[in-house]
Amino acid sequence: MKEIEQLARDDEKRQEQIVELLTEAFAQLIENDERAFRRKFRKMAADPFAFYRGSAFLFYADMDSLEDRFADERTSRVWIQGDLHAENYGTYMSADGVLVFAVNDFDEAYLGHFTWDLRRLAASVGLLGFSKALSDATVRKAVEGFAHSYLAQVKAFAEGDRDSDFRLTLDNTDGAVHDVLLEARMATRIDLLQSLTTVEGYQRRFREGRGARRLGADEQGAVYTAFQAYLETIPESKRQASISYTVKDVVGRSGFGIGSAGLPAYNLLIEGRTEALENDVVLSMKQGNVAALSQVVSDERIGDYFSHQGHRTAVSQRALQDHADPWLGWSALGGEGYVVSELSPYVADLDWDAVAEPDEILPLLRSLGEATAKIHCVSDAGSDQTLVEFQTEEAIVAVVDGEEEAFASELADFGAAYAQLVRDDHRRFVDAFRNGSIPGLPAD
């Protein structure tokens, strides 16, 4: 695509743009924890896909400059996941006790063009396909299959299927999706607890070390105060018995994953639904990050809807994820917003290392299309939030009507072209990082 080729006509200017956007996105966090960002950037330097995962801000700067003919007044204002690459799918245990395969990780969720989620996924498939030495034709077929599956499910919702009733479970899946659901089914709460905690004097508490940090009295008191405020954000319909919310222990944790470097976090050990030690629950209280997408969406009504980034993350997850975590909520600590959720033993990520051949990848991409359609369509006028006051499925069907083949073909074109741009940008990023061109991170 010539539009994408134009983004990097000048190699030096493109590298300068990458450094500038890195600085805008992370300067304060780098100042707070330089070592954490060295680790983050070394992970991003490992390969183009890792770079892509950590550079959503660059992706949205590019999207803001590209034409999107399928975005109108409604379809440019859809709740989207915001970082929809191929590894952001996995399992969760729904509030009604069903293991579900769906989109996960809502740290970047916001409102924007529905196509932005699809484009980000398509480019990630291009990157993964290249790393697996798949032919361009196979990658194209996979992305087009994803697009057609997505559109077919959106149309089914528009024609009467209830979006809240549809989900990918053990009963209606096969292949890689079914395998990851089975993996999640084998997990147990006690295994999770044993990996993080120990029992001393008939009481469970967090283990020392392993990334856990004991808190001083003032910090611990502030966390307890934030926890009490969080309890007020749990919907009445999801509240459990009061014994469930008794705090037994708390530790500090450093941010985890490529996207969470430098973000402070805490783990809280909670009583759970009974006093039996096997029912204890571990909650994560993590500082919310600024959604990359919010940097290019200027609608003040959206920004004003959220009290802080923790509020945005939790509200977004409730909108996008049907039967969401009953522990999900938010609070504030030290003037920053935090999102609170359970560290669930039933979360298993899609394992792309186990998926290599076209006859495995093509059906998997069709399932990812269905899962993506679900989150876009469930987070509309039928959900609890009020930012999207129309039926998303009707808006998407209207804008794509009669152009389904062109839509799928253009998405595949985009994925191939943008994946190539990312591979080149990865080289530019590595050169800038290793030569000390990123402010706050001098060369070794």
Number of C-alpha atoms within 10 A of each C-alpha: 12 7 12 17 12 9 16 16 10 9 13 10 12 17 22 16 15 20 20 15 16 18 16 11 20 16 18 13 15 19 14 13 14 17 14 20 22 16 15 21 21 17 16 21 21 12 16 23 25 18 24 25 21 21 22 21 22 21 19 21 16 14 19 14 12 12 9 13 10 16 20 13 9 19 22 19 20 27 27 29 29 26 31 27 23 22 20 17 21 21 25 27 20 17 14 10 9 14 22 25 29 25 25 21 16 23 24 24 26 26 23 23 23 23 21 23 19 25 24 26 25 30 29 26 26 29 27 21 22 17 12 14 11 15 12 13 8 16 25 22 19 23 32 26 23 28 29 19 23 24 24 17 22 26 19 15 23 20 12 8 13 13 22 17 9 15 19 21 18 18 9 9 16 16 14 19 26 18 15 21 27 16 15 22 19 9 15 13 16 15 11 16 23 14 11 18 17 14 13 8 5 8 10 20 19 24 17 13 9 10 12 17 17 16 14 9 9 8 14 17 12 13 23 15 14 19 21 12 16 20 17 13 17 16 12 8 7 13 15 14 9 10 13 17 19 15 18 16 18 23 21 21 19 17 18 15 11 20 16 20 24 25 19 17 20 22 23 25 23 22 23 21 16 12 12 9 15 16 16 22 25 27 20 22 31 25 26 26 23 18 21 22 26 19 13 16 18 10 12 8 9 15 16 9 12 13 12 22 24 26 22 28 30 26 22 22 26 22 26 26 23 22 18 19 20 18 23 24 27 30 29 24 17 10 8 13 23 31 26 29 20 18 18 18 20 22 21 19 21 22 14 13 7 9 15 14 11 16 10 13 21 18 19 20 22 20 24 24 25 23 22 28 26 28 23 24 29 25 30 22 15 17 17 12 14 13 17 19 14 15 19 27 24 17 21 25 21 14 16 16 12 10 12 16 13 12 20 22 19 16 23 26 18 21 26 23 17 25 24 19 17 23 17 16 21 24 16 18 25 19 14 17 21 16 13 13 17 19 14 15 19 12 11 7
